[in-house]
């Protein structure tokens, strides 16, 4: 196979030394407290059968898209799915990408231009950071959910505008942060962007399905969609399938179709993926989907109550979402606690540095509508016991 470069070998060795070398897990490790399948849609037979029905109704019996959406890969399913997204999310346009990563890479690499400024929350997702790195715009992070720090950076960027007032400033946040589970003050953030004529971009990956009417997300729950430049929604979390979409104006849609390289130069999603997205959205709008959201929010409330009763709330980042992170400093320590809990047939995973900053390693509990009340109580008791052992 040839010589493996010494520089790369050294990087692997460094990861091993800090106990942070990634490997693929072998399936689930017990009762699910780690996946993003918040509403159980990934394993929902109603959604599965509905997706097959959609394909049958359209007479689609092939496996792949056959090409880029701009060539041969744009089936009628895409048009119907994007229409559904526009209606449910009350957006002028929706453009489906192959994944949340592709959507973020495409948006941030192509939209902000040279001399523009991107101001992003310091805890923003890695896919957004990667897209920003590919942009010609200047970029600066602001302190997590800190509007005062953000305002100072907006003013600094406007003062130093040497482009005759043509500099655009893009503000980027998540409606639910993937590692902390907390949320920014989106209303105040939207008002700030409108006042200073900035473009607000919100990644709704972990809010879709959980918040808002029919699971439409935090932006719509707060009636802020008219003031948001772009929303990134993904289908691989609560919707239990695959892909993503960018919601925005008709002009943004046209621009992305022409300049977002991760959209242009890739084969489109296969028909079954698009049909599954449509089926999942139809499920979310149904009484059964409403019931799953209701159960999930009951479980979130119970989890927070049990943390208080056990006296461990201070170990957790406050959250009213499905994501609850217990801070355990040190890769070895957090791995040890996770293994203790996994021994008792509960699947909870450690999040290690450098995925999160050193000293902020954590156990990340993901709650679901299908988690039983008893299991929620037991897993937190197991956490207490495991912490006492280290």
N, C-alpha and C positions, 0 to 999 in steps of 0.2 A: 504493500500500500504506500510505500515511500516514507521518507523521513518526516516525523511530526515536528514542526518548528519548536525550538527551545523556548522562545518567548511565550508561546501558547501553553506549553507544558508548565512553565513557571506560574502562569496565571491560575491554572487548575490547582497547582500545589498550594498557592496562597489561599484559594477558596477552602481547600481541605483543612488548612491550619486553623481557620476561624470557624470550622464546623458549618460552613455555608454552601457546600457543594450540592447542587441540585441534581436529583435523579427522578425518574418517573415512578410514581406510586403504582402498586399493583391493585387496581380496583379500589372499591370503597373499603373502609376499615370498620364498618358497623353502622349504627343508627346515624343518619345524615344530619350533622351540624356543621357542614363545611361547604356544600355546593351552593351555587347561585340559583338553584331551581326553587325559588321562594314559594311558588304557588303549586308546585308539583306538576306543572304542565308538561315538562319533559317526559314524564312517564304516564301522561293522561291518555287513556284509550279513546276517549271521545274526540280529542284533538287529532289523534293519529288517524282514526277512521274518517274524520271530516276532511283531512288533507287528501286522503286517497279519493274521496268523493269529489273534491274540487278538480283533481286531475282527470278523473273519469268524465265529469261534466264537460270539460274543455277538450276531451279527446286527446289528452297528452299522455303518451306512453313511451317516452324516451327518457334517458337517464341524465343527460348533460345539457348544458346551455348551448354548446357547440362553438362558442366564440364570445368575444367582447359584446357587451350590450349595444355598442355602436355599430357592430357588424351583424352577426347572425344570432346573437344570444338574447335578444330582447323579445321574449314571448309575451303574449297578451296578458299572462299572469302578472307581469311586472306592472303593467298599466292599471290593472284592477287592484293590485296590492297598494300601489302608490295613491290611487284614488281613495281607498279605504283609510290610509294613513292621513291624507289631507283632511278628510272629513272628521275623523275621530280626534285628531290633534289640532283641528281648527287652524290649519296652516295653508298658505298660498301654494306651497309646493312641497313635495317630498321626493327625495332621490335615494334609491336603495343602493347600498354598497355591500361588498361581500362580508365585511366584519366591522366591528367597532374600531379596530385598529386601522383598517383601510379607510374608514370614514374620517378619522382624525388625521391620519397622514395626508389624505387628499385635501381636506379643508385647510389645515394650517400651513401646508407647504405651498399652496397656490393663492390663497386669498390675501393675506397681508403682504404688502409690497415694500420695496426698498424705501427706507426712511420712515415707514410706519412703525408703530410700537405695539408689542403684545405684552400685556401685564397679566400674569397668571398666578393663581394661588400656589403657594409653595408645596402643597400636598397634591397637586394635580396629577392625573394618571400618566403613566409612562408613555402611552401611545400619543398623548397630546404633546408631551415633551419632545418625542421623536419628530413629530410633525413640525413643531416650532423650530427645531434644529435645522430642518430642511428649508425653512423660510429665509428670505433675504431681509426680513424686518428685524429691528432691534427687539430684544425681549428682556424683561425683568420680572422677577418673582416678587409678590407681596406676601406679608405675613398671613398665615392661615386665618381666613374669615375676618380679617382686620380691615374694616372700611377706612379707618383713619390713615393707615399706612398706604392703602390703595389711593386715597385722595391725594396724598402728598406726591405720589409717583405720577398721577395724572397731571397735576399742576406742573411738576418738573418737566414732563414730556411736552406739554403745551408751551411752556416758556422757551424751551430750546428748539421750537419748530422753526427750521430754516427753509421750509418748503412753501413759503407764502400761504400758510394756513391750510395747506392741502394734506398735511399729515393726518392719517387715521390712527386712532387708538382702539385696540381690541382688548376687551376684558374677558378673561376666561376663568370659569369655575365649574364645579360639579354641584348638582342639586342634592345628591347624597354621595359623600366621599367613600370610595371603595375600601379604604383601609381603616378609616375611623368611624364610618357610619353616621357622622354628623352632617349638618346642613348649614349653608350660609344664610344670611338674611337677604333672601332674593328680592324682596320688595324694596328694601333700602338700596340694594345694589342696582336694581333697575332704575330707581329714581336718580341715583348718582350718575349712571350712564346717560340718562336723558338730559340731565342738567349740563353735563360737560361734553355732550355730543360724542360719546364713545359707543362702540359696538359691543353689545353683550353677547357672549357665546356660552351656552350652558350644556354640559354633558349630563344627560338624564339617565345614564345606563342603569343605575341602581335605584331609580325612582319609578321607572315605567313598570306598571303592573301593581304597584303598592299604593301610590298616592293619586289623588284626583279622581274625577268621574271616570268610571270604566278603566281605571288604572292609567290615565293619560299623562301622569307625571306631576311634579311639583310646580312647574311653570304654569300649567293650566289650573291647577288647584288654587293658585294665587291670582289667576286671571292676568298674567303678565305677558302672554304670548305676543301681543302687539308690539311690545318694547324690546323683544329679544331678536337679535340679528340672525342667530342660528341656534337650533337645538340638535344635539346628537342623541338619537335614541338607538338602543341596541336590542336585539332579539334573543341574545344568548343568556340573559339573566332570568327575570321572572317569566318571560315568554317561552322559555324552555326550548328554543330552536336555534337558528343561526342567521347571522347577517346584521345589518344596521341601516339606518337612514338618516339623512340630514334634512331637517325641516327649516324652511325659510321663505324668502320671497321668490317670485318667478325669475327675477334677474339672477339671484344667487344660484338657482337650479341650472339656468342656462350657462352661467359662468363655470360651475363645477363640471358640467358635462363637457365643456371645452378645454378646461385647464387642470382638472384634478387627475393627476397621472395614475393614481391608484384606482380610479374608476375607468379611465380610458384603456389602460394597457393590461387588462386582466379578463379572463373568462368570467361570464356572469354566473350568478348562483344557479344551481340546478333547479329544475321545475319543482321537485318535491320540497326543497327548502322554502321556496316562495309560497307554495300552497300551505305549508305548515305555518308560516307567518300569518297568512290569512285566517287559517283555522284557529290559531291561538288568539288572535284579536277577536274573532267571533265568540270564542269561549269567554274571554274577559268581559264582554258586554252582556253575557247571559247571567241568569240568576245563580247558576253554579259557580261562575267566576266571581260574582259578588260574594258568595258564601266563602270561597277560598280566601279572599282578601280579608273578610271579617275574622276568620279563624286565625290568619297570620297576625293581625293587629291584636287579637286577644293574647296570642302567645308572646308577642313583644311586650305587652303590658305585664304579663305574668313573669317573664324573665327579669324585667326591671324590679318588680316587687320582690322576687326571691333574692336578688342581689342585695337589696336593702335588709331583708330579714336575716341573711347570712353574714351581714357586715362586711361585704366585699365590694360595695359600689365604688369605693375610692380607687380600686384597682382598674376599673373600666373607664373608657372614654364615654361620656354621656351620649346616649343615642336613643332615638325613637324610631329608628329604621330597623331593617332585618339584620343589620351588621352590628356586632358588639365585640369590641376588642379589649381584651384583658392584657395590660402591659406587664411583661415579665422580662426584665433586662437580661441579655445574654443569650446567644444562640444555643449553647449547651443546656442552659436552664429551661428555656421555653420548649426545647425538644424533649427534655426529660419529663416535663409536666404533660405534654401532649401524649407521650408514650404511656404514661400512667393511666390517663383517661381512656386511651384507645384499648388498653388491656381489658377494660370493662365494656367493650363493644360499642363505644361512642366514637364516631368519626369527627374529630375536631383537629384542625391543622395548625402548626406553628408558622408564623410569618417571621422570617429571619432577616437580619441585615445581610447584604445591602439592599434588599427589597424595601425595607424601611430603614430609617437612620439608626446607626449604632446607639444602643441604649433605649431604643423604642421597640424592641422585639416584642412580639405579642402572640397570644392565642386569639384567633379570629373565629368567633361563633357566628354562624349564619343560621337564622331561624326560618322555619317553613310553616306553611299552613298545616302540613301533615305531621309535625312533631307533636307528640302527646304531651299533655300537661304533666303527667308523671315523669316522663323522660326529661323534661325541662328542669324539674326539681332535682332529679337524680344527678344530672350532669353537673349542675352547679355544686352539689354536695361533693361529687367526685373531684371537682376543681379545688375545693377547700382542702380535701385530704391530700391531693397531689402537691399543693403548695407547701403544706406542712412537712412533706418528705424531703424537700430540697434545702 
